[in-house]
Amino acid sequence: MTAPLLTEQSLSMLRCPETRQTLRLIDAAQLAQLNDKIAARTLLNRSGSKLERPLDGGLVREDGQVVYPILDRIPILLADEGIQL
């Protein structure tokens, strides 16, 4: 997993674009599961688009329901790009 461009301080300032909940970095096991689904071409984001590239990481919403992808070490904090868990 490539480290995202996030420090503890910057992570503490980020919020879910939909609910304003805090975010945390995804754990390695969850990331592996998502990337397995991407490899199998079965993972969709909230807009219904199939994910085609493995994630570098992810930011999980406080309630654990949505993860926002990190691609090329950049968090994608758009509601439609979120992945329902």
C-alpha positions as CSV (number, residue, x, y, z in Angstrom):
1,M,0.0,0.0,0.0
2,T,1.4,3.4,-1.0
3,A,1.2,6.0,1.8
4,P,-1.4,8.7,1.2
5,L,-0.3,12.4,1.2
6,L,-1.9,12.8,4.7
7,T,-0.5,13.7,8.0
8,E,-2.4,13.1,11.3
9,Q,-3.2,16.8,11.4
10,S,-4.6,16.9,7.8
11,L,-6.6,13.7,8.4
12,S,-8.2,15.3,11.5
13,M,-9.5,18.1,9.3
14,L,-11.1,16.0,6.6
15,R,-14.8,15.2,6.7
16,C,-17.2,13.2,4.7
17,P,-18.6,15.4,2.0
18,E,-22.1,14.1,2.5
19,T,-22.6,13.8,6.3
20,R,-19.6,15.8,7.7
21,Q,-18.5,12.8,9.8
22,T,-14.9,12.3,10.6
23,L,-12.8,9.9,8.5
24,R,-10.1,7.4,9.3
25,L,-7.6,5.4,7.2
26,I,-8.9,2.0,6.0
27,D,-7.2,-1.0,7.6
28,A,-5.1,-3.4,5.4
29,A,-7.6,-6.2,5.5
30,Q,-10.5,-4.0,4.3
31,L,-8.3,-2.5,1.6
32,A,-7.3,-6.0,0.4
33,Q,-11.0,-7.1,0.2
34,L,-11.9,-4.0,-1.8
35,N,-8.9,-4.5,-4.2
36,D,-9.9,-8.2,-4.6
37,K,-13.4,-7.0,-5.7
38,I,-11.9,-4.5,-8.1
39,A,-9.7,-7.2,-9.6
40,A,-12.8,-9.4,-10.0
41,R,-14.5,-6.3,-11.7
42,T,-17.4,-6.4,-9.2
43,L,-17.0,-3.3,-7.1
44,L,-19.1,-0.2,-7.9
45,N,-19.0,3.3,-6.4
46,R,-22.1,5.1,-5.3
47,S,-22.7,6.5,-8.8
48,G,-22.8,3.0,-10.1
49,S,-19.5,3.1,-11.9
50,K,-17.3,0.0,-11.9
51,L,-13.9,0.6,-10.3
52,E,-11.1,-0.4,-12.5
53,R,-7.9,0.6,-10.7
54,P,-6.7,-0.8,-7.3
55,L,-6.9,1.6,-4.5
56,D,-3.8,3.0,-2.8
57,G,-5.8,3.3,0.4
58,G,-9.2,4.7,1.6
59,L,-10.8,6.9,4.1
60,V,-13.6,5.2,6.0
61,R,-16.5,7.4,7.3
62,E,-17.0,7.3,11.1
63,D,-20.1,5.1,10.9
64,G,-18.2,2.6,8.8
65,Q,-20.7,2.7,5.9
66,V,-18.7,4.4,3.2
67,V,-15.1,4.5,2.1
68,Y,-13.6,7.2,-0.1
69,P,-10.9,6.0,-2.3
70,I,-7.3,7.1,-2.3
71,L,-5.8,7.0,-5.8
72,D,-2.3,8.1,-6.7
73,R,-1.9,9.0,-3.0
74,I,-4.8,11.6,-3.3
75,P,-8.1,11.2,-1.4
76,I,-11.1,11.5,-3.6
77,L,-13.7,13.1,-1.4
78,L,-16.7,13.3,-3.7
79,A,-20.0,11.7,-2.6
80,D,-20.5,9.8,-5.9
81,E,-17.0,8.3,-5.7
82,G,-17.7,6.8,-2.3
83,I,-17.9,3.0,-2.0
84,Q,-20.7,1.6,0.1
85,L,-19.4,-1.0,2.6
